[in-house]
Amino acid sequence: MSGADAYKKLNSLQFEYKFEYDNDIVFFAHFMPYTYTDLINYLCTLQADEKLKNLMRVDYICNTLGKTPMYGLTITNNIEKEYVNQFKEMYKWR
């Protein structure tokens, strides 16, 4: 069983959202119990998937107070759009 298949058997989340404004930036958050190692392995699995490379990106954000690296997952219909990069730069030092 591949890593991606293992995650499919554990859980799923499905929802619909109507985007009201063009070029709006919307954040979704979801939490469920799993280890940091599980998270990193899953992000690596996503990042290695060639079908997703134009739709998503994993970025290092910062270290937590406990020195654990924190990553952000960006999902969009065009990962190279300029406003995504501008937004990232705008909040880089906050």
PDB file of N, CA, C and O in Angstrom, chain B, residues numbered from 101:
ATOM      1  N   MET B 101       0.849  -1.179   0.000  1.00  0.00           N
ATOM      2  CA  MET B 101       0.000   0.000   0.000  1.00  0.00           C
ATOM      3  C   MET B 101       0.895   1.242   0.000  1.00  0.00           C
ATOM      4  O   MET B 101       1.789   1.364   0.837  1.00  0.00           O
ATOM      5  N   SER B 102       0.654   2.155  -0.932  1.00  0.00           N
ATOM      6  CA  SER B 102       1.468   3.374  -0.999  1.00  0.00           C
ATOM      7  C   SER B 102       1.086   4.328   0.130  1.00  0.00           C
ATOM      8  O   SER B 102       0.042   4.168   0.763  1.00  0.00           O
ATOM      9  N   GLY B 103       1.933   5.311   0.373  1.00  0.00           N
ATOM     10  CA  GLY B 103       1.666   6.284   1.426  1.00  0.00           C
ATOM     11  C   GLY B 103       0.347   7.015   1.235  1.00  0.00           C
ATOM     12  O   GLY B 103      -0.392   7.228   2.196  1.00  0.00           O
ATOM     13  N   ALA B 104       0.048   7.398  -0.002  1.00  0.00           N
ATOM     14  CA  ALA B 104      -1.195   8.123  -0.274  1.00  0.00           C
ATOM     15  C   ALA B 104      -2.410   7.242   0.013  1.00  0.00           C
ATOM     16  O   ALA B 104      -3.409   7.728   0.543  1.00  0.00           O
ATOM     17  N   ASP B 105      -2.340   5.945  -0.331  1.00  0.00           N
ATOM     18  CA  ASP B 105      -3.450   5.032  -0.069  1.00  0.00           C
ATOM     19  C   ASP B 105      -3.676   4.846   1.420  1.00  0.00           C
ATOM     20  O   ASP B 105      -4.817   4.726   1.866  1.00  0.00           O
ATOM     21  N   ALA B 106      -2.603   4.822   2.186  1.00  0.00           N
ATOM     22  CA  ALA B 106      -2.728   4.662   3.634  1.00  0.00           C
ATOM     23  C   ALA B 106      -3.506   5.824   4.233  1.00  0.00           C
ATOM     24  O   ALA B 106      -4.323   5.619   5.131  1.00  0.00           O
ATOM     25  N   TYR B 107      -3.267   7.043   3.752  1.00  0.00           N
ATOM     26  CA  TYR B 107      -3.978   8.202   4.283  1.00  0.00           C
ATOM     27  C   TYR B 107      -5.449   8.185   3.898  1.00  0.00           C
ATOM     28  O   TYR B 107      -6.289   8.626   4.682  1.00  0.00           O
ATOM     29  N   LYS B 108      -5.779   7.689   2.718  1.00  0.00           N
ATOM     30  CA  LYS B 108      -7.169   7.626   2.284  1.00  0.00           C
ATOM     31  C   LYS B 108      -7.994   6.734   3.201  1.00  0.00           C
ATOM     32  O   LYS B 108      -9.175   7.003   3.424  1.00  0.00           O
ATOM     33  N   LYS B 109      -7.390   5.677   3.734  1.00  0.00           N
ATOM     34  CA  LYS B 109      -8.115   4.753   4.584  1.00  0.00           C
ATOM     35  C   LYS B 109      -8.314   5.305   5.992  1.00  0.00           C
ATOM     36  O   LYS B 109      -9.209   4.849   6.705  1.00  0.00           O
ATOM     37  N   LEU B 110      -7.524   6.249   6.397  1.00  0.00           N
ATOM     38  CA  LEU B 110      -7.615   6.764   7.751  1.00  0.00           C
ATOM     39  C   LEU B 110      -8.745   7.768   7.942  1.00  0.00           C
ATOM     40  O   LEU B 110      -9.416   7.749   8.973  1.00  0.00           O
ATOM     41  N   ASN B 111      -8.965   8.639   6.970  1.00  0.00           N
ATOM     42  CA  ASN B 111      -9.941   9.703   7.152  1.00  0.00           C
ATOM     43  C   ASN B 111     -10.212  10.401   5.835  1.00  0.00           C
ATOM     44  O   ASN B 111      -9.516  10.187   4.842  1.00  0.00           O
ATOM     45  N   SER B 112     -11.234  11.236   5.846  1.00  0.00           N
ATOM     46  CA  SER B 112     -11.492  12.099   4.693  1.00  0.00           C
ATOM     47  C   SER B 112     -12.251  13.329   5.166  1.00  0.00           C
ATOM     48  O   SER B 112     -12.906  13.314   6.208  1.00  0.00           O
ATOM     49  N   LEU B 113     -12.154  14.368   4.398  1.00  0.00           N
ATOM     50  CA  LEU B 113     -12.859  15.613   4.677  1.00  0.00           C
ATOM     51  C   LEU B 113     -13.405  16.105   3.357  1.00  0.00           C
ATOM     52  O   LEU B 113     -12.675  16.174   2.368  1.00  0.00           O
ATOM     53  N   GLN B 114     -14.667  16.444   3.330  1.00  0.00           N
ATOM     54  CA  GLN B 114     -15.279  16.948   2.105  1.00  0.00           C
ATOM     55  C   GLN B 114     -16.125  18.159   2.466  1.00  0.00           C
ATOM     56  O   GLN B 114     -16.862  18.133   3.452  1.00  0.00           O
ATOM     57  N   PHE B 115     -16.022  19.217   1.677  1.00  0.00           N
ATOM     58  CA  PHE B 115     -16.835  20.401   1.901  1.00  0.00           C
ATOM     59  C   PHE B 115     -16.946  21.184   0.606  1.00  0.00           C
ATOM     60  O   PHE B 115     -16.192  20.959  -0.341  1.00  0.00           O
ATOM     61  N   GLU B 116     -17.885  22.096   0.579  1.00  0.00           N
ATOM     62  CA  GLU B 116     -18.047  22.998  -0.557  1.00  0.00           C
ATOM     63  C   GLU B 116     -17.926  24.421  -0.040  1.00  0.00           C
ATOM     64  O   GLU B 116     -18.328  24.727   1.082  1.00  0.00           O
ATOM     65  N   TYR B 117     -17.367  25.281  -0.875  1.00  0.00           N
ATOM     66  CA  TYR B 117     -17.242  26.683  -0.522  1.00  0.00           C
ATOM     67  C   TYR B 117     -17.458  27.513  -1.777  1.00  0.00           C
ATOM     68  O   TYR B 117     -16.873  27.220  -2.819  1.00  0.00           O
ATOM     69  N   LYS B 118     -18.275  28.526  -1.692  1.00  0.00           N
ATOM     70  CA  LYS B 118     -18.522  29.407  -2.826  1.00  0.00           C
ATOM     71  C   LYS B 118     -17.601  30.624  -2.685  1.00  0.00           C
ATOM     72  O   LYS B 118     -17.731  31.407  -1.743  1.00  0.00           O
ATOM     73  N   PHE B 119     -16.680  30.769  -3.624  1.00  0.00           N
ATOM     74  CA  PHE B 119     -15.784  31.924  -3.619  1.00  0.00           C
ATOM     75  C   PHE B 119     -16.561  33.126  -4.145  1.00  0.00           C
ATOM     76  O   PHE B 119     -17.058  33.112  -5.271  1.00  0.00           O
ATOM     77  N   GLU B 120     -16.659  34.157  -3.325  1.00  0.00           N
ATOM     78  CA  GLU B 120     -17.512  35.296  -3.644  1.00  0.00           C
ATOM     79  C   GLU B 120     -16.813  36.398  -4.437  1.00  0.00           C
ATOM     80  O   GLU B 120     -17.472  37.153  -5.153  1.00  0.00           O
ATOM     81  N   TYR B 121     -15.502  36.501  -4.319  1.00  0.00           N
ATOM     82  CA  TYR B 121     -14.799  37.616  -4.937  1.00  0.00           C
ATOM     83  C   TYR B 121     -13.628  37.108  -5.778  1.00  0.00           C
ATOM     84  O   TYR B 121     -12.920  36.188  -5.370  1.00  0.00           O
ATOM     85  N   ASP B 122     -13.430  37.702  -6.937  1.00  0.00           N
ATOM     86  CA  ASP B 122     -12.276  37.364  -7.763  1.00  0.00           C
ATOM     87  C   ASP B 122     -10.998  37.763  -7.034  1.00  0.00           C
ATOM     88  O   ASP B 122     -10.961  38.777  -6.336  1.00  0.00           O
ATOM     89  N   ASN B 123      -9.961  36.965  -7.200  1.00  0.00           N
ATOM     90  CA  ASN B 123      -8.633  37.232  -6.620  1.00  0.00           C
ATOM     91  C   ASN B 123      -8.639  37.364  -5.103  1.00  0.00           C
ATOM     92  O   ASN B 123      -7.722  37.951  -4.529  1.00  0.00           O
ATOM     93  N   ASP B 124      -9.666  36.824  -4.448  1.00  0.00           N
ATOM     94  CA  ASP B 124      -9.716  36.850  -2.995  1.00  0.00           C
ATOM     95  C   ASP B 124      -8.806  35.756  -2.444  1.00  0.00           C
ATOM     96  O   ASP B 124      -8.629  34.718  -3.083  1.00  0.00           O
ATOM     97  N   ILE B 125      -8.239  35.976  -1.288  1.00  0.00           N
ATOM     98  CA  ILE B 125      -7.414  34.976  -0.627  1.00  0.00           C
ATOM     99  C   ILE B 125      -8.223  34.411   0.532  1.00  0.00           C
ATOM    100  O   ILE B 125      -8.656  35.150   1.416  1.00  0.00           O
ATOM    101  N   VAL B 126      -8.423  33.108   0.520  1.00  0.00           N
ATOM    102  CA  VAL B 126      -9.248  32.440   1.519  1.00  0.00           C
ATOM    103  C   VAL B 126      -8.408  31.366   2.201  1.00  0.00           C
ATOM    104  O   VAL B 126      -7.653  30.650   1.542  1.00  0.00           O
ATOM    105  N   PHE B 127      -8.540  31.255   3.522  1.00  0.00           N
ATOM    106  CA  PHE B 127      -7.806  30.250   4.275  1.00  0.00           C
ATOM    107  C   PHE B 127      -8.776  29.221   4.827  1.00  0.00           C
ATOM    108  O   PHE B 127      -9.863  29.568   5.291  1.00  0.00           O
ATOM    109  N   PHE B 128      -8.386  27.961   4.777  1.00  0.00           N
ATOM    110  CA  PHE B 128      -9.134  26.877   5.401  1.00  0.00           C
ATOM    111  C   PHE B 128      -8.201  26.203   6.396  1.00  0.00           C
ATOM    112  O   PHE B 128      -7.011  26.041   6.126  1.00  0.00           O
ATOM    113  N   ALA B 129      -8.730  25.818   7.524  1.00  0.00           N
ATOM    114  CA  ALA B 129      -7.924  25.099   8.513  1.00  0.00           C
ATOM    115  C   ALA B 129      -8.715  23.892   8.992  1.00  0.00           C
ATOM    116  O   ALA B 129      -9.935  23.945   9.146  1.00  0.00           O
ATOM    117  N   HIS B 130      -8.000  22.817   9.219  1.00  0.00           N
ATOM    118  CA  HIS B 130      -8.632  21.598   9.725  1.00  0.00           C
ATOM    119  C   HIS B 130      -7.632  20.903  10.627  1.00  0.00           C
ATOM    120  O   HIS B 130      -6.440  20.867  10.321  1.00  0.00           O
ATOM    121  N   PHE B 131      -8.093  20.364  11.712  1.00  0.00           N
ATOM    122  CA  PHE B 131      -7.193  19.682  12.631  1.00  0.00           C
ATOM    123  C   PHE B 131      -7.736  18.307  12.959  1.00  0.00           C
ATOM    124  O   PHE B 131      -8.936  18.128  13.164  1.00  0.00           O
ATOM    125  N   MET B 132      -6.861  17.366  13.006  1.00  0.00           N
ATOM    126  CA  MET B 132      -7.185  16.032  13.513  1.00  0.00           C
ATOM    127  C   MET B 132      -5.921  15.480  14.142  1.00  0.00           C
ATOM    128  O   MET B 132      -4.822  15.863  13.743  1.00  0.00           O
ATOM    129  N   PRO B 133      -6.048  14.602  15.103  1.00  0.00           N
ATOM    130  CA  PRO B 133      -4.846  14.113  15.785  1.00  0.00           C
ATOM    131  C   PRO B 133      -3.961  13.239  14.888  1.00  0.00           C
ATOM    132  O   PRO B 133      -4.420  12.246  14.324  1.00  0.00           O
ATOM    133  N   TYR B 134      -2.724  13.615  14.770  1.00  0.00           N
ATOM    134  CA  TYR B 134      -1.706  12.807  14.099  1.00  0.00           C
ATOM    135  C   TYR B 134      -0.356  13.357  14.508  1.00  0.00           C
ATOM    136  O   TYR B 134      -0.263  14.471  15.025  1.00  0.00           O
ATOM    137  N   THR B 135       0.685  12.587  14.282  1.00  0.00           N
ATOM    138  CA  THR B 135       2.005  13.012  14.735  1.00  0.00           C
ATOM    139  C   THR B 135       2.633  13.985  13.747  1.00  0.00           C
ATOM    140  O   THR B 135       2.221  14.076  12.591  1.00  0.00           O
ATOM    141  N   TYR B 136       3.624  14.700  14.220  1.00  0.00           N
ATOM    142  CA  TYR B 136       4.380  15.603  13.351  1.00  0.00           C
ATOM    143  C   TYR B 136       5.046  14.812  12.225  1.00  0.00           C
ATOM    144  O   TYR B 136       5.115  15.281  11.089  1.00  0.00           O
ATOM    145  N   THR B 137       5.533  13.619  12.542  1.00  0.00           N
ATOM    146  CA  THR B 137       6.151  12.762  11.525  1.00  0.00           C
ATOM    147  C   THR B 137       5.136  12.396  10.444  1.00  0.00           C
ATOM    148  O   THR B 137       5.464  12.398   9.258  1.00  0.00           O
ATOM    149  N   ASP B 138       3.900  12.080  10.850  1.00  0.00           N
ATOM    150  CA  ASP B 138       2.847  11.792   9.871  1.00  0.00           C
ATOM    151  C   ASP B 138       2.612  13.003   8.958  1.00  0.00           C
ATOM    152  O   ASP B 138       2.463  12.858   7.745  1.00  0.00           O
ATOM    153  N   LEU B 139       2.583  14.181   9.554  1.00  0.00           N
ATOM    154  CA  LEU B 139       2.381  15.406   8.782  1.00  0.00           C
ATOM    155  C   LEU B 139       3.488  15.601   7.753  1.00  0.00           C
ATOM    156  O   LEU B 139       3.205  15.848   6.580  1.00  0.00           O
ATOM    157  N   ILE B 140       4.733  15.493   8.174  1.00  0.00           N
ATOM    158  CA  ILE B 140       5.864  15.694   7.267  1.00  0.00           C
ATOM    159  C   ILE B 140       5.853  14.647   6.162  1.00  0.00           C
ATOM    160  O   ILE B 140       6.091  14.973   4.999  1.00  0.00           O
ATOM    161  N   ASN B 141       5.579  13.397   6.509  1.00  0.00           N
ATOM    162  CA  ASN B 141       5.501  12.341   5.490  1.00  0.00           C
ATOM    163  C   ASN B 141       4.395  12.624   4.477  1.00  0.00           C
ATOM    164  O   ASN B 141       4.577  12.411   3.279  1.00  0.00           O
ATOM    165  N   TYR B 142       3.248  13.104   4.960  1.00  0.00           N
ATOM    166  CA  TYR B 142       2.136  13.407   4.055  1.00  0.00           C
ATOM    167  C   TYR B 142       2.482  14.582   3.141  1.00  0.00           C
ATOM    168  O   TYR B 142       2.211  14.532   1.941  1.00  0.00           O
ATOM    169  N   LEU B 143       3.074  15.631   3.697  1.00  0.00           N
ATOM    170  CA  LEU B 143       3.465  16.776   2.869  1.00  0.00           C
ATOM    171  C   LEU B 143       4.495  16.364   1.818  1.00  0.00           C
ATOM    172  O   LEU B 143       4.450  16.846   0.686  1.00  0.00           O
ATOM    173  N   CYS B 144       5.422  15.475   2.183  1.00  0.00           N
ATOM    174  CA  CYS B 144       6.411  14.979   1.220  1.00  0.00           C
ATOM    175  C   CYS B 144       5.737  14.160   0.123  1.00  0.00           C
ATOM    176  O   CYS B 144       6.114  14.254  -1.045  1.00  0.00           O
ATOM    177  N   THR B 145       4.741  13.357   0.495  1.00  0.00           N
ATOM    178  CA  THR B 145       3.989  12.573  -0.490  1.00  0.00           C
ATOM    179  C   THR B 145       3.276  13.495  -1.472  1.00  0.00           C
ATOM    180  O   THR B 145       3.302  13.260  -2.680  1.00  0.00           O
ATOM    181  N   LEU B 146       2.640  14.543  -0.956  1.00  0.00           N
ATOM    182  CA  LEU B 146       1.950  15.501  -1.827  1.00  0.00           C
ATOM    183  C   LEU B 146       2.937  16.207  -2.747  1.00  0.00           C
ATOM    184  O   LEU B 146       2.695  16.337  -3.947  1.00  0.00           O
ATOM    185  N   GLN B 147       4.042  16.660  -2.182  1.00  0.00           N
ATOM    186  CA  GLN B 147       5.021  17.425  -2.942  1.00  0.00           C
ATOM    187  C   GLN B 147       5.673  16.577  -4.034  1.00  0.00           C
ATOM    188  O   GLN B 147       6.087  17.117  -5.060  1.00  0.00           O
ATOM    189  N   ALA B 148       5.771  15.284  -3.836  1.00  0.00           N
ATOM    190  CA  ALA B 148       6.405  14.392  -4.817  1.00  0.00           C
ATOM    191  C   ALA B 148       5.461  14.009  -5.957  1.00  0.00           C
ATOM    192  O   ALA B 148       5.898  13.446  -6.960  1.00  0.00           O
ATOM    193  N   ASP B 149       4.185  14.307  -5.811  1.00  0.00           N
ATOM    194  CA  ASP B 149       3.196  13.942  -6.829  1.00  0.00           C
ATOM    195  C   ASP B 149       3.261  14.929  -7.995  1.00  0.00           C
ATOM    196  O   ASP B 149       2.908  16.098  -7.842  1.00  0.00           O
ATOM    197  N   GLU B 150       3.711  14.460  -9.154  1.00  0.00           N
ATOM    198  CA  GLU B 150       3.876  15.327 -10.339  1.00  0.00           C
ATOM    199  C   GLU B 150       2.561  15.967 -10.776  1.00  0.00           C
ATOM    200  O   GLU B 150       2.568  17.076 -11.310  1.00  0.00           O
ATOM    201  N   LYS B 151       1.434  15.291 -10.559  1.00  0.00           N
ATOM    202  CA  LYS B 151       0.128  15.833 -10.962  1.00  0.00           C
ATOM    203  C   LYS B 151      -0.255  17.066 -10.147  1.00  0.00           C
ATOM    204  O   LYS B 151      -1.093  17.857 -10.580  1.00  0.00           O
ATOM    205  N   LEU B 152       0.345  17.232  -8.982  1.00  0.00           N
ATOM    206  CA  LEU B 152      -0.015  18.340  -8.100  1.00  0.00           C
ATOM    207  C   LEU B 152       0.931  19.531  -8.175  1.00  0.00           C
ATOM    208  O   LEU B 152       0.650  20.573  -7.583  1.00  0.00           O
ATOM    209  N   LYS B 153       2.050  19.401  -8.893  1.00  0.00           N
ATOM    210  CA  LYS B 153       3.080  20.444  -8.819  1.00  0.00           C
ATOM    211  C   LYS B 153       2.620  21.809  -9.333  1.00  0.00           C
ATOM    212  O   LYS B 153       3.179  22.821  -8.908  1.00  0.00           O
ATOM    213  N   ASN B 154       1.642  21.886 -10.214  1.00  0.00           N
ATOM    214  CA  ASN B 154       1.128  23.184 -10.672  1.00  0.00           C
ATOM    215  C   ASN B 154      -0.053  23.671  -9.840  1.00  0.00           C
ATOM    216  O   ASN B 154      -0.590  24.749 -10.095  1.00  0.00           O
ATOM    217  N   LEU B 155      -0.458  22.884  -8.845  1.00  0.00           N
ATOM    218  CA  LEU B 155      -1.615  23.230  -8.034  1.00  0.00           C
ATOM    219  C   LEU B 155      -1.284  23.510  -6.574  1.00  0.00           C
ATOM    220  O   LEU B 155      -2.057  24.169  -5.878  1.00  0.00           O
ATOM    221  N   MET B 156      -0.154  23.019  -6.108  1.00  0.00           N
ATOM    222  CA  MET B 156       0.163  23.175  -4.693  1.00  0.00           C
ATOM    223  C   MET B 156       1.649  23.378  -4.468  1.00  0.00           C
ATOM    224  O   MET B 156       2.482  23.058  -5.316  1.00  0.00           O
ATOM    225  N   ARG B 157       1.955  23.922  -3.295  1.00  0.00           N
ATOM    226  CA  ARG B 157       3.344  24.168  -2.923  1.00  0.00           C
ATOM    227  C   ARG B 157       3.441  24.063  -1.399  1.00  0.00           C
ATOM    228  O   ARG B 157       2.549  24.510  -0.679  1.00  0.00           O
ATOM    229  N   VAL B 158       4.519  23.475  -0.925  1.00  0.00           N
ATOM    230  CA  VAL B 158       4.805  23.417   0.505  1.00  0.00           C
ATOM    231  C   VAL B 158       5.928  24.410   0.773  1.00  0.00           C
ATOM    232  O   VAL B 158       6.987  24.341   0.149  1.00  0.00           O
ATOM    233  N   ASP B 159       5.695  25.333   1.702  1.00  0.00           N
ATOM    234  CA  ASP B 159       6.680  26.363   2.025  1.00  0.00           C
ATOM    235  C   ASP B 159       7.040  26.311   3.502  1.00  0.00           C
ATOM    236  O   ASP B 159       6.175  26.117   4.356  1.00  0.00           O
ATOM    237  N   TYR B 160       8.317  26.484   3.794  1.00  0.00           N
ATOM    238  CA  TYR B 160       8.760  26.673   5.168  1.00  0.00           C
ATOM    239  C   TYR B 160       8.270  28.050   5.614  1.00  0.00           C
ATOM    240  O   TYR B 160       8.446  29.034   4.895  1.00  0.00           O
ATOM    241  N   ILE B 161       7.660  28.123   6.788  1.00  0.00           N
ATOM    242  CA  ILE B 161       7.177  29.406   7.300  1.00  0.00           C
ATOM    243  C   ILE B 161       8.119  29.933   8.381  1.00  0.00           C
ATOM    244  O   ILE B 161       8.618  31.055   8.288  1.00  0.00           O
ATOM    245  N   CYS B 162       8.355  29.124   9.397  1.00  0.00           N
ATOM    246  CA  CYS B 162       9.203  29.545  10.508  1.00  0.00           C
ATOM    247  C   CYS B 162       9.432  28.350  11.421  1.00  0.00           C
ATOM    248  O   CYS B 162       8.967  27.246  11.137  1.00  0.00           O
ATOM    249  N   ASN B 163      10.142  28.568  12.507  1.00  0.00           N
ATOM    250  CA  ASN B 163      10.249  27.564  13.562  1.00  0.00           C
ATOM    251  C   ASN B 163       9.320  27.963  14.693  1.00  0.00           C
ATOM    252  O   ASN B 163       9.131  29.149  14.962  1.00  0.00           O
ATOM    253  N   THR B 164       8.738  26.967  15.355  1.00  0.00           N
ATOM    254  CA  THR B 164       7.928  27.238  16.541  1.00  0.00           C
ATOM    255  C   THR B 164       8.859  27.638  17.680  1.00  0.00           C
ATOM    256  O   THR B 164      10.080  27.582  17.534  1.00  0.00           O
ATOM    257  N   LEU B 165       8.291  28.036  18.802  1.00  0.00           N
ATOM    258  CA  LEU B 165       9.117  28.371  19.967  1.00  0.00           C
ATOM    259  C   LEU B 165       9.933  27.165  20.419  1.00  0.00           C
ATOM    260  O   LEU B 165      11.000  27.319  21.012  1.00  0.00           O
ATOM    261  N   GLY B 166       9.429  25.966  20.139  1.00  0.00           N
ATOM    262  CA  GLY B 166      10.148  24.746  20.477  1.00  0.00           C
ATOM    263  C   GLY B 166      11.143  24.327  19.401  1.00  0.00           C
ATOM    264  O   GLY B 166      11.679  23.219  19.450  1.00  0.00           O
ATOM    265  N   LYS B 167      11.392  25.200  18.432  1.00  0.00           N
ATOM    266  CA  LYS B 167      12.368  24.975  17.348  1.00  0.00           C
ATOM    267  C   LYS B 167      11.919  23.930  16.313  1.00  0.00           C
ATOM    268  O   LYS B 167      12.746  23.411  15.563  1.00  0.00           O
ATOM    269  N   THR B 168      10.633  23.627  16.268  1.00  0.00           N
ATOM    270  CA  THR B 168      10.112  22.696  15.273  1.00  0.00           C
ATOM    271  C   THR B 168       9.769  23.472  14.004  1.00  0.00           C
ATOM    272  O   THR B 168       9.050  24.468  14.086  1.00  0.00           O
ATOM    273  N   PRO B 169      10.253  23.056  12.838  1.00  0.00           N
ATOM    274  CA  PRO B 169       9.903  23.756  11.595  1.00  0.00           C
ATOM    275  C   PRO B 169       8.393  23.709  11.329  1.00  0.00           C
ATOM    276  O   PRO B 169       7.745  22.682  11.535  1.00  0.00           O
ATOM    277  N   MET B 170       7.856  24.826  10.874  1.00  0.00           N
ATOM    278  CA  MET B 170       6.436  24.919  10.555  1.00  0.00           C
ATOM    279  C   MET B 170       6.302  25.189   9.059  1.00  0.00           C
ATOM    280  O   MET B 170       7.002  26.042   8.514  1.00  0.00           O
ATOM    281  N   TYR B 171       5.406  24.464   8.400  1.00  0.00           N
ATOM    282  CA  TYR B 171       5.251  24.576   6.956  1.00  0.00           C
ATOM    283  C   TYR B 171       3.832  24.996   6.611  1.00  0.00           C
ATOM    284  O   TYR B 171       2.891  24.715   7.352  1.00  0.00           O
ATOM    285  N   GLY B 172       3.689  25.667   5.486  1.00  0.00           N
ATOM    286  CA  GLY B 172       2.381  26.039   4.968  1.00  0.00           C
ATOM    287  C   GLY B 172       2.130  25.299   3.673  1.00  0.00           C
ATOM    288  O   GLY B 172       3.057  25.056   2.899  1.00  0.00           O
ATOM    289  N   LEU B 173       0.897  24.944   3.437  1.00  0.00           N
ATOM    290  CA  LEU B 173       0.492  24.267   2.206  1.00  0.00           C
ATOM    291  C   LEU B 173      -0.389  25.230   1.429  1.00  0.00           C
ATOM    292  O   LEU B 173      -1.458  25.611   1.905  1.00  0.00           O
ATOM    293  N   THR B 174       0.046  25.627   0.242  1.00  0.00           N
ATOM    294  CA  THR B 174      -0.726  26.512  -0.623  1.00  0.00           C
ATOM    295  C   THR B 174      -1.333  25.671  -1.732  1.00  0.00           C
ATOM    296  O   THR B 174      -0.624  24.933  -2.416  1.00  0.00           O
ATOM    297  N   ILE B 175      -2.651  25.780  -1.911  1.00  0.00           N
ATOM    298  CA  ILE B 175      -3.357  25.086  -2.984  1.00  0.00           C
ATOM    299  C   ILE B 175      -4.110  26.140  -3.780  1.00  0.00           C
ATOM    300  O   ILE B 175      -4.864  26.931  -3.213  1.00  0.00           O
ATOM    301  N   THR B 176      -3.907  26.153  -5.094  1.00  0.00           N
ATOM    302  CA  THR B 176      -4.542  27.144  -5.954  1.00  0.00           C
ATOM    303  C   THR B 176      -4.641  26.586  -7.364  1.00  0.00           C
ATOM    304  O   THR B 176      -4.019  25.569  -7.671  1.00  0.00           O
ATOM    305  N   ASN B 177      -5.409  27.231  -8.216  1.00  0.00           N
ATOM    306  CA  ASN B 177      -5.539  26.729  -9.590  1.00  0.00           C
ATOM    307  C   ASN B 177      -4.327  27.082 -10.450  1.00  0.00           C
ATOM    308  O   ASN B 177      -4.173  26.541 -11.544  1.00  0.00           O
ATOM    309  N   ASN B 178      -3.463  27.985  -9.970  1.00  0.00           N
ATOM    310  CA  ASN B 178      -2.232  28.325 -10.691  1.00  0.00           C
ATOM    311  C   ASN B 178      -1.201  28.765  -9.661  1.00  0.00           C
ATOM    312  O   ASN B 178      -1.198  29.920  -9.235  1.00  0.00           O
ATOM    313  N   ILE B 179      -0.340  27.862  -9.266  1.00  0.00           N
ATOM    314  CA  ILE B 179       0.587  28.109  -8.162  1.00  0.00           C
ATOM    315  C   ILE B 179       1.559  29.252  -8.442  1.00  0.00           C
ATOM    316  O   ILE B 179       2.123  29.820  -7.506  1.00  0.00           O
ATOM    317  N   GLU B 180       1.762  29.593  -9.687  1.00  0.00           N
ATOM    318  CA  GLU B 180       2.731  30.644 -10.024  1.00  0.00           C
ATOM    319  C   GLU B 180       2.113  32.034 -10.131  1.00  0.00           C
ATOM    320  O   GLU B 180       2.811  32.980 -10.497  1.00  0.00           O
ATOM    321  N   LYS B 181       0.829  32.189  -9.823  1.00  0.00           N
ATOM    322  CA  LYS B 181       0.195  33.502  -9.908  1.00  0.00           C
ATOM    323  C   LYS B 181       0.928  34.511  -9.030  1.00  0.00           C
ATOM    324  O   LYS B 181       1.330  34.195  -7.909  1.00  0.00           O
ATOM    325  N   GLU B 182       1.096  35.707  -9.540  1.00  0.00           N
ATOM    326  CA  GLU B 182       1.895  36.727  -8.856  1.00  0.00           C
ATOM    327  C   GLU B 182       1.338  37.095  -7.478  1.00  0.00           C
ATOM    328  O   GLU B 182       2.119  37.308  -6.551  1.00  0.00           O
ATOM    329  N   TYR B 183       0.009  37.177  -7.314  1.00  0.00           N
ATOM    330  CA  TYR B 183      -0.519  37.626  -6.018  1.00  0.00           C
ATOM    331  C   TYR B 183      -0.195  36.654  -4.900  1.00  0.00           C
ATOM    332  O   TYR B 183      -0.090  37.070  -3.746  1.00  0.00           O
ATOM    333  N   VAL B 184      -0.032  35.373  -5.202  1.00  0.00           N
ATOM    334  CA  VAL B 184       0.351  34.414  -4.165  1.00  0.00           C
ATOM    335  C   VAL B 184       1.748  34.759  -3.653  1.00  0.00           C
ATOM    336  O   VAL B 184       1.982  34.759  -2.444  1.00  0.00           O
ATOM    337  N   ASN B 185       2.666  35.051  -4.555  1.00  0.00           N
ATOM    338  CA  ASN B 185       4.027  35.411  -4.157  1.00  0.00           C
ATOM    339  C   ASN B 185       4.059  36.752  -3.421  1.00  0.00           C
ATOM    340  O   ASN B 185       4.809  36.904  -2.457  1.00  0.00           O
ATOM    341  N   GLN B 186       3.265  37.718  -3.856  1.00  0.00           N
ATOM    342  CA  GLN B 186       3.209  39.008  -3.175  1.00  0.00           C
ATOM    343  C   GLN B 186       2.670  38.843  -1.766  1.00  0.00           C
ATOM    344  O   GLN B 186       3.179  39.455  -0.828  1.00  0.00           O
ATOM    345  N   PHE B 187       1.631  38.010  -1.610  1.00  0.00           N
ATOM    346  CA  PHE B 187       1.043  37.788  -0.298  1.00  0.00           C
ATOM    347  C   PHE B 187       2.070  37.139   0.630  1.00  0.00           C
ATOM    348  O   PHE B 187       2.196  37.527   1.792  1.00  0.00           O
ATOM    349  N   LYS B 188       2.787  36.170   0.124  1.00  0.00           N
ATOM    350  CA  LYS B 188       3.821  35.491   0.910  1.00  0.00           C
ATOM    351  C   LYS B 188       4.884  36.492   1.363  1.00  0.00           C
ATOM    352  O   LYS B 188       5.305  36.465   2.520  1.00  0.00           O
ATOM    353  N   GLU B 189       5.316  37.363   0.474  1.00  0.00           N
ATOM    354  CA  GLU B 189       6.334  38.357   0.798  1.00  0.00           C
ATOM    355  C   GLU B 189       5.812  39.369   1.812  1.00  0.00           C
ATOM    356  O   GLU B 189       6.544  39.798   2.703  1.00  0.00           O
ATOM    357  N   MET B 190       4.539  39.749   1.671  1.00  0.00           N
ATOM    358  CA  MET B 190       3.932  40.757   2.550  1.00  0.00           C
ATOM    359  C   MET B 190       3.924  40.278   4.005  1.00  0.00           C
ATOM    360  O   MET B 190       4.130  41.080   4.916  1.00  0.00           O
ATOM    361  N   TYR B 191       3.691  38.989   4.233  1.00  0.00           N
ATOM    362  CA  TYR B 191       3.579  38.473   5.587  1.00  0.00           C
ATOM    363  C   TYR B 191       4.835  37.762   6.079  1.00  0.00           C
ATOM    364  O   TYR B 191       4.823  37.132   7.136  1.00  0.00           O
ATOM    365  N   LYS B 192       5.899  37.862   5.323  1.00  0.00           N
ATOM    366  CA  LYS B 192       7.135  37.141   5.613  1.00  0.00           C
ATOM    367  C   LYS B 192       7.704  37.479   6.994  1.00  0.00           C
ATOM    368  O   LYS B 192       8.188  36.589   7.694  1.00  0.00           O
ATOM    369  N   TRP B 193       7.653  38.725   7.383  1.00  0.00           N
ATOM    370  CA  TRP B 193       8.330  39.150   8.618  1.00  0.00           C
ATOM    371  C   TRP B 193       7.371  39.458   9.754  1.00  0.00           C
ATOM    372  O   TRP B 193       7.783  40.044  10.756  1.00  0.00           O
ATOM    373  N   ARG B 194       6.123  39.088   9.632  1.00  0.00           N
ATOM    374  CA  ARG B 194       5.158  39.360  10.713  1.00  0.00           C
ATOM    375  C   ARG B 194       5.208  38.319  11.784  1.00  0.00           C
ATOM    376  O   ARG B 194       4.463  38.401  12.760  1.00  0.00           O
TER     377      ARG B 194
END
